[in-house]
Amino acid sequence: MHKVLCYTFSMEVNILELTTKQEKQLGQTQWFHATLLRHLESLKKGIDVKFNLGSELDFGPGFYITPDFEQARKFINKQVEVLNRSTSNNNIFDSEEEVGIIVEFRISNFIEIFKNPDYHCHYFAKHKKSESDLDFAEFVVQNRENPDELQHHFDFIYGVQTDDNPTQALARFRQNEITKEEMLAEFRKPYSFKQLSIHNQSFCDIMKIEKVYQSKTGEELQKWQ
């Protein structure tokens, strides 16, 4: 039986005061979602924010996008490599290889959304330990430890993305190989990739796919509708 971590987070609604740099990041109009080709038909029918319930994700179940196309490519290409390696080692069934894609959306009002008190939004400006603000590492652990249910009431969250270390650190913590603080320290290691998670179904309902790209080559797919 592995350890269970419990945290209590205060979800006060505040109007965020964004810096010029933060407004620039949220002011991007092109946003990208990295996924597998087999999920494209489902996305064309609409986005379900509960689709990835059960998956261990930084900000919990939701729809994740980034303004960085290359970041999206690197993320899904790495996932595809791991999945296909696993498939090639399976001698029981013959399976087709997974193909990664990048789905593009055009969204221009995230600055207004993050400043609008009608929405619950949070911007993780840093991943370092915080005594006064919502702590990034503890928040991520809470979400990853409880993947079957959303652990917060935010509509939108923007912040740093963790790499593979947290998954490994959680496994080691569950096996009592490292302490809680050692695990949290792994979550706080600098990582430049940024992500925006959407947990508001009404907003997802108005999102429309603009373009689709093959992640391996970065080329736009002309026939995807």
Disulfide bonds with the S-S distance in Angstrom:
none
